[in-house]
């Protein structure tokens, strides 16, 4: 499969929210418990547009009619404190039809390649310890385990451990 990516627009928001809401339903990759609406995410999207911390959407080159099939968002690290501006937190979500098909590798590889042009020297993210596919994806790209936070999240009756991973993208 081949993929493309571009900066997200307001027209992409319904599909971004659909993909994120699927992750909420599965309770395997984030701590939101109620589905979001596109309207509730408009300010989030606008805060990233044209910034050094964009939201990218991915599309299937062979099936552009499918629209957005995944997205990655860069975010400021540790509450937007200026001393951390060399580091970006990331979120990566894929449509279930495209999980395990190379899309995660494509978009994460692009994120690493383009990070220095945005002034990003370090990439970091947190992953549920039970989310083995995501941990493997980041390990494939030389992300190292930087921390382990036991039982810091509860989704219904299930407690989750969190793993922090990161890597330097510049020397």
SULMO-V350741 format. One record per backbone hydrogen bond with DSSP energy under -1.0 kcal/mol. CO is the residue of the C=O (numbers start at 0). NH is the residue of the N-H. E is the energy in kcal/mol with one decimal. If there is no record, write none. Layout:
# SULMO-V350741
co	nh	e
CO	NH	E
CO	NH	E
This chain:
# SULMO-V350741
co	nh	e
1	60	-2.3
3	58	-2.4
5	56	-2.8
8	11	-1.4
9	12	-1.0
11	15	-2.4
12	16	-2.8
13	17	-2.1
14	18	-2.4
15	19	-2.5
16	20	-3.1
17	21	-1.6
18	22	-1.5
19	23	-1.9
20	24	-2.4
21	25	-1.9
22	26	-1.3
37	40	-1.2
38	41	-1.1
40	44	-2.4
41	45	-2.8
42	46	-2.1
44	47	-1.0
44	48	-1.5
47	50	-2.0
53	73	-2.4
54	7	-3.0
55	71	-2.2
56	5	-1.8
57	68	-2.8
58	3	-2.1
59	62	-1.1
62	65	-2.2
63	66	-1.7
68	94	-3.1
69	57	-2.8
70	92	-2.6
71	55	-3.3
72	90	-2.0
74	88	-2.2
77	80	-1.1
80	83	-2.3
81	84	-1.9
83	86	-2.7
85	120	-3.0
85	121	-2.1
87	123	-2.4
88	74	-2.7
90	72	-2.6
92	70	-2.8
94	97	-2.3
97	100	-1.3
101	105	-2.3
102	106	-2.7
103	107	-2.4
104	108	-2.3
105	109	-2.2
106	110	-2.2
107	111	-2.3
108	112	-2.3
109	113	-2.5
110	114	-1.3
114	117	-1.8
114	119	-2.1
115	118	-1.9
120	168	-3.3
120	169	-1.1
121	87	-2.5
122	166	-2.3
123	89	-1.3
124	164	-2.8
126	162	-3.2
127	130	-2.0
129	131	-1.8
130	134	-2.1
131	135	-2.7
132	136	-2.1
133	137	-2.3
134	138	-2.4
135	139	-2.3
137	142	-2.4
138	141	-2.0
143	165	-2.0
146	163	-2.4
148	161	-2.5
152	159	-3.0
154	157	-2.0
157	154	-3.1
159	151	-1.1
159	152	-1.5
160	128	-2.4
161	148	-3.3
162	126	-2.8
163	145	-3.1
163	146	-1.6
164	124	-2.3
165	143	-2.9
166	122	-2.7
